[in-house]
């Protein structure tokens, strides 16, 4: 049994084809009424399932032409529609001679049951009408008489106007919804702009407070610290002979504490300055910059034997000042933490991870337990005692701040006594 399915949407044709094919029905497809009539006249099907809203010739016009054709009038006609769903639509469809009027979507078993019922009715009608061609002609004439041309177009136009009014109503509702959304969006944008402006004012005020704090640190804290240092030196120079060994030890401790306090103040100011200032992006040779840092390190400790491997032609685009601070601290740390390592080795290189260019500084020095890596890039945090490796814990915090300002990331991999590798992007 072959069934003709008519719909202008390929996905609907596909669903019907699969469903009917699962029951062994042959399927012929058409995308509009005119195409369906041509297919049916060439090879009449056992049943037709047609949509209504289609280009060229819609389902209503197809059904009327179908029932007026003596060759096709006895073939069951099923409307399967998602657009024309009102009772008057069904009444008009049935008045044209349709055997079934089904609204999309239907459960597969329900649709197949309706197909079987329509085929059964069609077989019975065919047996009654195949005695003579005159009988077919009479049926066709009766259908045409039932729905005159004038009455057809009157009802047809009514259905079209009704659908047009429905569609206009939908469009009007969508326009109202869009207008409401646009109004909400405008209001949200206005609130967002006000929040941005407010946040900008707050940030400006915070920057002013930070500048005032920096001034206080550099002047108000340094001034009394210098006085303490001065009196300590005077006491050491003028009264050293009157002090016991313990008293002189106290003075030495005071001197060290003053020096450490000065370093902390310098670190605080350095971190503050890294968060400000205009970024001047330019092409920078990291290789050349690292060679300069390496030369300074060797000059400071010429007796040390360190293998310093710097990959050539590493070029980046970034702020020269910030990149210099990054290399100063990473190479300086590697130099410091390989001080107790025989055959010390430090390397600057570039690699690629997940399609991203990544730079690294690696050493085979002291290393550390990765369980404490979370502290590493915070200010004044140290993983080694100052007696082992000097410092105040500001270098890697500076590195992190510089890299973040450049829009990059920084992370580390390490093991105790096996060195560390610091990776960064920029």
N, C-alpha and C positions, 0 to 999 in steps of 0.2 A: 504494500500500500504506500503510495507516494503522497506526501503532504506539502502543499505550497505555503511557505511562511513569508510574510511581507512586513518589513520594518526598515526605517531609514537609519537605524542605529545598529552598527555591526555587533556590538556587545549583546543586544537583545536577540539578534539572529543566532549568535553563537550559543546562547543559553537554550534557546528552543531547539536548535539542531542537536545539541548534546542530549537534551531530555528525550526528544522523540527518537533519536537514534538508539538510545538505551533500550527502547521497546521494539526495535527492529523496523521502525518506519523509515522509508526513504524520504529525503527532504530536498525540495527545490526552493531557492531563495530569490527574493526580489526586494528592491529597495524603495519602490513606490507603486502606486496603483497601475500606472500605464505599463510598467515593466511586468507586473503580475498578470495583466490581461494577455500580453503577448506570450508569456510562458504558458498560460493555461490554454490558449487557443491552439498552440503547437502541440502540447502534451497535457490534456486535462488531468488534474490531480484528483485524488479521492476526497480531499478536504482542503480548505483554505483557512489559515489563521492570519488575520490582518490587524495591524495597528490602524489608528485613525489619522493622527496628525503626521502627514508626510508631504514632501514636496511633489510637484508635477501633478499628481492626482492623489487626493487623500482617500481615506478608507470609506467614507460615505459615498463618494462618487464611484469608487471601485465597486462597492456592494450593489449600487443601483445598476451599473453597467453589467455586472455579473448576473444579476437576476433577470435582466432583459435579454440576455443571450441564451438562446434555446439550448446551446451545447453545454452551458455551464449552470443553468438555473437549478438543476436538481442536486448539484454538488454542495454539501453543507458548508456554510460560511460562519466562521467564528470571529467576532471582534475581540481583540485583546489590547486594552488601552490603559494608559496611566494618566491621560489628559482629560478625556471626556468621561467623566465619572458620575454625572448627575442622573437622576431618574429620567428626566426629559431626554437626555442623550441616549439612554438605553431604549426608551420608547421609540425614538426616531430611528434608531438602528434596527430594531425589530420590525418596524413598519416598512423598512426597505427590503425585508425578507431575510435578515440575518437569523441564524438558528441559535446562536449563543452570544451573550454579551458578558465578557469577563474583564474585571478590573485588575491591572497589574499591581503588585506581583501576586501570583497564586502559588500555593505549595505544589510541588511537582506531581504528587499523586492526585491532587484535586484537578489539575489541568489535564492530566492523562485520562482521568475518569470522564471529563467533559468531552474530550476528543473521541473516546470510545462511544459515548452516548450519541454524539453528533454523527459519527460514522454509521451507527446502527440505524438512526433515523434516515440517513442518506440512502442506505441500502434499501430500506423499505420504500422510500419515495421513488428510488430508481426502478424497483420492480413494478410499481404502479404506473410509472410513466414511460417505460420502454416499449409499450405495445405499438405505438405509432408516433411519428414525429409530430403529428397534429396535436397529440396530447401535450407534448412539450411546449408547442407554440401557444396552446391554450393557457398553460400555467404561466408562461411568460406574459401573455396578454393580461391575465388576471392580476399579476404583480404590478404591471405597469398601470392598470386601471386603479389599483388600490392606492398607489402613490403617483398622482399626476405630476407632470413636469413642473407646473406652477406651484403645486403644493410642496414638491420636493425642494425647490429653491427657496420657498418661503421658510420651511422648517430648517433647511440647511443654513440659510443666512441667519436665522435666529440662534442656532447653535454657535455659529462663528462669532456673532455679536456678543453672545453670552460669554464665550471664552475670552474674547478681546476685553470685555469689561472686567472679567476676573483677573486677566493679566495686568491690565492697567491698575487695578486695585492693589495687586501684589507689588507692582513697580512703585506706586505711591507709598505703600507701607515701607518698602525698602528705602525709598528716598527719605521718609521721615526718620527711619532708624539710622540711616547714614548721617542725616543732619544732626540727630541727637548725639551720635558718636563723635561727629566733628566738633560739636559744641563742647562735649566732655573733654576731647583732646586739646582743644584750645585752652580750656580752663586748666587742664593738667599741665600744659606747657607754661601757662602763666605762673602757676604755682611753682613749677620747676625752676623757671627763670628767677623767681623771687628767692627760692632756696639757694640757687647758685650765687645770686648776688649777696645774700646773707652770709653764705659760706665764705665768699671772697672777702667780705668785710672782716669776718672772724679770723681768716688766715692772715690778712694784713695786720690786724691787731696783734695776733700771736707772733708774727715776725717782728713787729715793733718791740714786743715784750722780750723776745729772744735777743734782739740787738741790745736792749737795755741790760739784759742778764749778762751778755758777753762783756759789755763795758764794766759791769760790776765785777765780773770774774777777773778781768785783766787789770783792773785798777784797785777796787775795794779789797779784793782778796790778796792780790800780790803785794800791796803796800804793807800790811801788817806782817806778811810772811818775810818780806825783806828786812823789816825791823827786827823780827825775831832772829833772823840769820845774822844781822849786824851785831846785835848784843851777844849772840853766842860766840861770834868770832872775837869780839872785844874781850869777853870773859876768858876765852882760850888764850889770847895773847897777853892779857894783863894779869890774870890771876891763876895761870896754869900751875905756878909753883906752890900756890896755897891749896890746891885741890888734891884730894887723895886720888889714888888710881881708879877707884870706883866713880868719883866725881868726874874725872876726865873721860871715863867710858860713857857716862851719861851725856857729856857734851858731844861725843862722837855720835851717839845715837840720835841726839837732837839734830845734828848736821845731816845725817842720813835721812831722817824724817822730813826735814825741810826740802831736801833734794827730791824726795819721792813726791811730796806735796806739789812741788813745782812742776814735776812731770805730769801729774794728774791734771793740773790746771791747763798745761799745754795741750794735753790730750782732749780735754773738754772743748777747748777753743778750736782745735783742729777738726773735731767732729762737727762742730757747729758750722764752721766755714765750708765744709764739704756739702752741706745741704743748701747752700746759697750760691749765688753767682751764675752768670750766664754761661751756657754751654756753647763752646765754639767747635763745631764739628769740622774735622779736616782729615785728610789721609795721613796716617801715622805708621811708621815702620816700627812694629814691636820688637823686631830683631835688633835694630840699631839701638833702640831705647834700652833693651836688655843688656846689650854689650856695654853701654855706658854705665849701667848699674853694676854690672859684673866688675868693671874696672875699678869703681869706687870701693867695692867690697874687698878686692884683692889688695888695693892700696892701703886700706885700713888694717888688714891682717896679712901682710906679705908672706909670713912664715907658713901659712896654711896651704895644704895641698888639696885642692878640690877640683874635680872634673866638672866643668861648667859647659854643658852642651846646649847651644842655642840654635834652633832651626833657622835657616836663612829665609829671607824674603817673606816673613810674616807681616802682612800689611792689613790694617783695619781702618775703619772710619770712626772717629770718635774725638772726644775732647783730650788734647794732649796733656793738660795738667792732671786730669783724673786718671788717665792711663799711666802716667808717670807714677802717681801715688800707688796704683794697683801693683805695678811691677816692683817698685821700691819695697813694698811691704811683703809681697809673696816671695821674691828672691831673697830679701833680707831675712825673712823667717826661715827659708830653706837653708840659708847660710848659717844662721844661728843654731838651728836644731840638728845640723850635721856636725857640730863642733866636736862631738865625742865619738864620731863614727870614723873608723878606719876606711880608707878609700872612698871618701865622701863623693857623692855624685848628685848634681843638680841639673835639671833639664827643662827647657822651655820649648813647647811644641804646639802643633795644631792638628786636630783630627776632625772627624765627622761622626755625629751620632744622630740617628733618625733624621737624616737629611739636614742637620743643623751644624754649622761650623762652631767648633768648640776649641778653646785655647786651654792650655794646662801648664802648671809648674809642678814638677815632681822632684822628690828627693828620697834618699835612702837613710834618713836620719831617725830621730827618736820615735816619731809616730805617736799615736794615741789610740785609746779605746773608742770605737765609733759610738758607744753608748752615750758618750758625753759630747757628741758632735753638735747637739742643739745649742750648747753654750758658746760655741767657738766664735760666732760672728757677733756676739753681744759685747758691748763696751765693758772694759775692766774685768773680763772673765778670762781666767788662765787655767790650763790643764796641767801645767808643770810648776814646780816651786821656783821662786825667783833665784834661790841659791844655785839651782841647776842651770837655768836659762834666764837671763835678765829680761826685764820688760814690764809694762804695766797693763797689758791686755787691750791696747787700743788699735793695733795694726790691722787685724782682720776685720774689726768693726768698721774701720775706714775703708778697707777693700770692699766690703759688702755695700756700704753706702755709695761709694763711687760707681760700682757696677749697676746698682739699682737706678742711679741717676742716668746712666747710659742706656737704660732699658734692657739690661741683661740679667742673667742669673749666675749664681755662684754656689758650688757645692764641693764636697771633699770626700775622698776615700782614703782610709788609713788603717794600719795595724800597728800595735806597739812594737817598737824596735825594727820595724820594716819600712818606715818612712811614710810619707803622705803625698797625695796628688790632689792639687786644687784645680778644679775645672771652672771655667767661666765663659760666658758669652757677652757680646756687647754690640 
